[in-house]
Amino acid sequence: MPDLYTTHGPLPAAQLGLILPHEHVFVDLRPMTTPGFGEAALDDVLRLMVPELERARRAGVTALVECTPEGVGRRADLVLATARAAGLPVVLATGIYREPWVPAWAHQASEDELAAWMQSELQQGIAQTAVPAGFIKLSAGDNGLTPVEIKILRAAARAAGATGAAIASHTIRGWVAAGQLDLLETLGFPAQRFIWVHTQAEPDPAYHLALARRGAWLEFDNIGSQPDAVIIAHIFRALEAGFADQVLLSMDRGWFSPGQPNGGTPKPFTYLPELFLPALSAAGCDAATLQRLTAANPFRAFAR
């Protein structure tokens, strides 16, 4: 049976409910050459982020997917400590962000080396944590994949294929997401294991439906950052087209930012359960569909 791989061990669906499929606990969006990049004291991270995870847990969240890959300050050790202190299971990511955030070592590594690294993190655990990554997080340039992004995507397909992991990609434009899926399918990777992160950023809903027809997941993940009515319209369009089993909902919120004084001011992980879901229900989404969108779907998308 499939499990969700978390900081609290592998968890079956029976032990989980509402899952947030795209959030962040720790991110550093500064250039990687910035002094202090990706660095923070554990006590500072715990002070700021444990209360936020505890608030999410009290609001009904049973697990959270941390979508920070290499290149933007991934600190699995700090996230692990925060998750365990808060008592909220968190799914960690392997993978690499897009240019110009691709680390020098990834530019130099071969496709074989990148695939082996991701597979090791998915099976043996992320360095300094011994916790296996639950999925692969990538990104794509807004103007199409660069050569190094293609190499990373090919390596990800191999690692994911060997482990059953999903690939989630920060991709702003629909035609770029379609190109990623084209490449993955030539490598034998199933569209059903590809998560189009930030689907809502593509203004043409025809792209949403086209990728859903091919089997991909549609992740609407900036809930709380734009009018609810916009996201609700996206959701109902997908539901009416018959894709209720391929929709994911999240907020892309958090997080501790090393570049900000005291880690900055995080945005709570509670907007979706406390405000958006009641609005979606009032718009006509029935309880069974709400459960599918917030619990069954994210488990199926990320479990392996």
C-alpha positions as CSV (number, residue, x, y, z in Angstrom):
1,M,0.0,0.0,0.0
2,P,1.3,3.5,-0.7
3,D,2.5,5.8,2.1
4,L,3.2,9.5,2.4
5,Y,6.9,9.9,3.3
6,T,7.2,12.5,6.0
7,T,9.3,13.7,8.8
8,H,7.2,11.5,11.1
9,G,7.8,8.4,9.0
10,P,5.7,6.8,6.2
11,L,2.0,7.5,6.8
12,P,-0.9,5.7,5.2
13,A,-4.1,7.5,4.1
14,A,-6.0,6.2,7.1
15,Q,-3.8,8.3,9.4
16,L,-4.2,11.5,7.4
17,G,-6.8,14.1,6.5
18,L,-6.3,17.5,5.1
19,I,-2.9,17.8,3.4
20,L,-1.4,21.1,2.1
21,P,0.5,20.1,-1.1
22,H,2.5,23.3,-1.6
23,E,3.9,25.3,1.3
24,H,7.3,26.4,2.7
25,V,8.9,26.4,6.1
26,F,12.3,27.8,5.1
27,V,13.3,29.5,1.9
28,D,16.2,31.8,0.8
29,L,15.5,33.6,-2.5
30,R,18.7,35.6,-2.4
31,P,21.5,35.0,-4.8
32,M,23.5,31.9,-3.7
33,T,26.6,34.0,-3.5
34,T,25.1,36.2,-0.8
35,P,27.0,35.9,2.6
36,G,24.9,33.8,4.9
37,F,22.8,32.2,2.2
38,G,20.7,29.4,3.6
39,E,22.0,30.0,7.1
40,A,20.0,30.5,10.3
41,A,20.1,29.5,13.9
42,L,17.8,26.6,14.8
43,D,16.4,28.4,17.8
44,D,15.4,31.3,15.6
45,V,13.6,29.1,13.1
46,L,11.8,27.2,15.8
47,R,10.7,30.4,17.5
48,L,9.1,31.7,14.3
49,M,7.8,28.6,12.6
50,V,6.7,26.1,15.2
51,P,3.8,28.3,16.2
52,E,2.7,28.5,12.5
53,L,2.8,24.8,12.1
54,E,0.9,24.4,15.4
55,R,-1.8,26.8,14.2
56,A,-2.1,24.8,11.0
57,R,-2.5,21.6,13.0
58,R,-5.2,23.1,15.2
59,A,-7.0,24.3,12.0
60,G,-7.2,20.6,10.8
61,V,-4.1,20.3,8.7
62,T,-2.6,16.7,9.1
63,A,0.4,17.1,6.9
64,L,2.2,19.8,4.9
65,V,4.4,19.4,1.8
66,E,7.6,21.5,2.0
67,C,8.4,22.5,-1.6
68,T,11.9,24.0,-1.2
69,P,14.5,22.3,-3.5
70,E,18.2,22.9,-3.8
71,G,19.1,26.4,-5.1
72,V,16.7,28.4,-2.9
73,G,18.1,27.6,0.5
74,R,16.8,24.1,1.2
75,R,17.5,23.2,4.8
76,A,15.9,19.8,5.5
77,D,17.6,19.7,8.9
78,L,15.9,22.8,10.1
79,V,12.5,21.8,8.6
80,L,12.8,18.4,10.3
81,A,13.4,19.9,13.7
82,T,10.5,22.4,13.2
83,A,8.1,19.7,12.1
84,R,8.9,17.4,15.0
85,A,8.7,20.2,17.6
86,A,5.3,21.2,16.2
87,G,4.0,17.7,15.9
88,L,3.0,18.2,12.3
89,P,4.3,15.7,9.6
90,V,6.1,17.5,6.7
91,V,7.0,16.0,3.4
92,L,10.5,17.0,2.3
93,A,11.7,17.5,-1.3
94,T,14.7,16.5,-3.3
95,G,15.4,18.2,-6.6
96,I,16.8,21.5,-8.0
97,Y,15.3,24.9,-8.9
98,R,15.6,26.7,-12.2
99,E,18.2,29.0,-13.5
100,P,19.8,31.2,-12.2
101,W,19.3,29.3,-9.0
102,V,20.9,26.1,-10.2
103,P,23.9,25.4,-8.0
104,A,27.3,25.2,-9.6
105,W,27.7,21.5,-8.7
106,A,24.5,20.7,-10.5
107,H,25.7,22.4,-13.7
108,Q,28.8,20.3,-13.5
109,A,27.1,17.0,-12.6
110,S,26.2,14.5,-15.3
111,E,22.6,13.3,-15.8
112,D,23.6,10.0,-14.3
113,E,25.0,11.7,-11.2
114,L,22.0,13.8,-10.7
115,A,19.6,10.8,-11.1
116,A,21.7,8.9,-8.5
117,W,21.6,11.8,-6.1
118,M,17.9,12.2,-6.3
119,Q,17.3,8.5,-6.0
120,S,19.5,8.2,-3.0
121,E,17.6,11.1,-1.2
122,L,14.3,9.4,-2.0
123,Q,15.4,6.0,-0.7
124,Q,18.2,6.5,1.8
125,G,17.4,9.9,3.1
126,I,18.4,13.6,2.8
127,A,21.9,14.3,4.2
128,Q,22.0,15.2,7.9
129,T,18.4,14.0,8.4
130,A,18.1,10.3,7.5
131,V,14.6,11.2,6.4
132,P,13.8,10.2,2.8
133,A,12.5,12.9,0.5
134,G,8.9,12.3,-0.4
135,F,9.0,13.7,-4.0
136,I,11.0,15.6,-6.5
137,K,10.6,19.4,-6.8
138,L,11.9,21.2,-10.0
139,S,11.3,24.4,-11.9
140,A,11.3,25.6,-15.5
141,G,12.3,28.9,-17.0
142,D,9.4,31.2,-18.1
143,N,10.7,31.2,-21.7
144,G,11.3,27.5,-22.0
145,L,13.7,24.9,-20.6
146,T,17.4,25.6,-20.6
147,P,19.9,22.9,-21.3
148,V,20.7,22.4,-17.6
149,E,17.0,22.3,-16.8
150,I,16.5,19.6,-19.4
151,K,19.3,17.6,-17.9
152,I,17.8,18.0,-14.4
153,L,14.3,17.0,-15.7
154,R,15.7,13.9,-17.5
155,A,17.5,12.9,-14.3
156,A,14.4,13.4,-12.2
157,A,12.4,11.2,-14.6
158,R,14.9,8.4,-14.0
159,A,14.9,8.8,-10.2
160,A,11.2,9.1,-10.0
161,G,10.7,6.1,-12.2
162,A,12.9,4.0,-10.0
163,T,11.2,5.0,-6.8
164,G,7.5,5.8,-7.7
165,A,7.9,9.4,-6.6
166,A,6.0,12.3,-8.1
167,I,7.7,15.2,-9.9
168,A,6.3,18.6,-9.1
169,S,7.5,21.5,-11.2
170,H,7.2,25.3,-10.6
171,T,6.1,26.2,-14.2
172,I,4.5,29.5,-14.9
173,R,3.5,29.1,-18.6
174,G,1.2,26.5,-20.0
175,W,3.3,25.8,-23.1
176,V,6.4,25.2,-21.0
177,A,4.5,22.7,-18.8
178,A,3.3,21.0,-21.9
179,G,6.9,20.8,-23.2
180,Q,8.0,19.3,-19.9
181,L,5.3,16.7,-20.2
182,D,6.3,15.9,-23.8
183,L,9.9,15.2,-22.7
184,L,8.8,13.1,-19.7
185,E,6.5,11.0,-21.8
186,T,9.3,10.3,-24.3
187,L,11.3,8.9,-21.3
188,G,8.4,6.7,-20.3
189,F,7.4,8.8,-17.3
190,P,3.6,8.8,-16.7
191,A,1.8,12.1,-16.9
192,Q,-0.2,10.9,-13.8
193,R,2.9,11.5,-11.7
194,F,3.5,15.1,-12.9
195,I,2.2,18.0,-10.8
196,W,1.9,21.3,-12.6
197,V,2.8,23.7,-9.8
198,H,1.3,27.2,-10.1
199,T,-1.3,26.2,-12.7
200,Q,-3.3,29.4,-11.9
201,A,-0.4,31.5,-13.1
202,E,-1.3,30.5,-16.7
203,P,-4.2,32.8,-17.6
204,D,-5.5,30.6,-20.5
205,P,-7.6,27.8,-18.9
206,A,-7.4,25.8,-22.2
207,Y,-3.8,24.8,-21.1
208,H,-5.2,23.7,-17.7
209,L,-7.7,21.4,-19.3
210,A,-5.3,20.2,-22.0
211,L,-2.7,19.0,-19.5
212,A,-5.4,17.5,-17.3
213,R,-6.6,15.5,-20.3
214,R,-3.1,14.0,-20.6
215,G,-3.3,13.0,-16.9
216,A,-1.3,15.7,-15.1
217,W,-2.2,17.2,-11.8
218,L,-3.4,20.8,-11.7
219,E,-2.2,22.6,-8.6
220,F,-3.9,25.9,-7.7
221,D,-1.6,27.1,-5.0
222,N,-1.7,30.8,-4.4
223,I,-5.0,30.7,-2.4
224,G,-5.1,33.7,-0.1
225,S,-2.9,35.8,-2.4
226,Q,-5.5,36.7,-5.0
227,P,-9.3,36.9,-4.9
228,D,-11.0,33.7,-3.9
229,A,-13.4,34.0,-6.8
230,V,-10.6,33.6,-9.3
231,I,-9.4,30.3,-7.8
232,I,-13.0,29.1,-7.3
233,A,-13.6,29.7,-11.0
234,H,-10.5,27.6,-11.9
235,I,-11.6,24.8,-9.6
236,F,-15.2,24.6,-10.9
237,R,-14.0,24.7,-14.5
238,A,-11.8,21.7,-13.8
239,L,-14.6,19.9,-11.9
240,E,-17.1,20.5,-14.6
241,A,-14.7,19.1,-17.2
242,G,-14.4,15.9,-15.2
243,F,-11.1,16.4,-13.5
244,A,-12.0,16.3,-9.8
245,D,-9.4,13.6,-9.2
246,Q,-6.6,15.8,-10.6
247,V,-7.0,19.0,-8.7
248,L,-4.8,20.1,-5.8
249,L,-5.2,23.2,-3.5
250,S,-2.6,25.0,-1.5
251,M,-1.3,28.5,-0.6
252,D,2.5,28.7,-1.2
253,R,2.8,30.3,2.2
254,G,5.2,30.5,5.1
255,W,8.2,31.0,5.7
256,F,11.4,31.7,7.6
257,S,13.5,33.9,5.3
258,P,17.2,34.3,6.3
259,G,17.4,37.5,4.4
260,Q,14.9,39.3,6.5
261,P,15.3,40.6,10.1
262,N,14.4,37.8,12.6
263,G,13.3,35.6,9.6
264,G,10.6,38.0,8.4
265,T,6.9,37.8,9.0
266,P,5.4,34.4,7.8
267,K,2.0,34.2,6.3
268,P,-0.2,31.7,8.2
269,F,-1.0,28.3,6.8
270,T,-4.6,28.6,8.0
271,Y,-6.2,30.7,5.2
272,L,-7.2,27.6,3.2
273,P,-8.9,25.6,6.0
274,E,-10.4,28.5,7.8
275,L,-11.5,30.9,5.1
276,F,-11.2,29.4,1.6
277,L,-12.9,26.1,2.1
278,P,-16.0,27.7,3.6
279,A,-16.1,30.0,0.6
280,L,-15.7,27.1,-1.8
281,S,-18.5,25.2,0.0
282,A,-20.8,28.3,-0.2
283,A,-20.1,28.4,-3.9
284,G,-21.6,25.0,-4.3
285,C,-18.8,22.5,-3.7
286,D,-20.2,19.5,-1.8
287,A,-18.6,17.9,1.2
288,A,-17.4,14.8,-0.6
289,T,-15.7,16.9,-3.3
290,L,-14.0,19.1,-0.7
291,Q,-12.7,15.9,1.0
292,R,-11.4,14.7,-2.3
293,L,-9.6,17.9,-3.1
294,T,-8.0,18.4,0.2
295,A,-7.3,14.9,1.5
296,A,-7.7,12.1,-1.1
297,N,-6.1,13.9,-4.0
298,P,-2.9,15.2,-2.3
299,F,-2.3,11.8,-0.7
300,R,-2.6,10.1,-4.1
301,A,-0.4,12.8,-5.8
302,F,2.5,12.5,-3.3
303,A,2.2,9.0,-1.8
304,R,4.5,6.2,-3.1
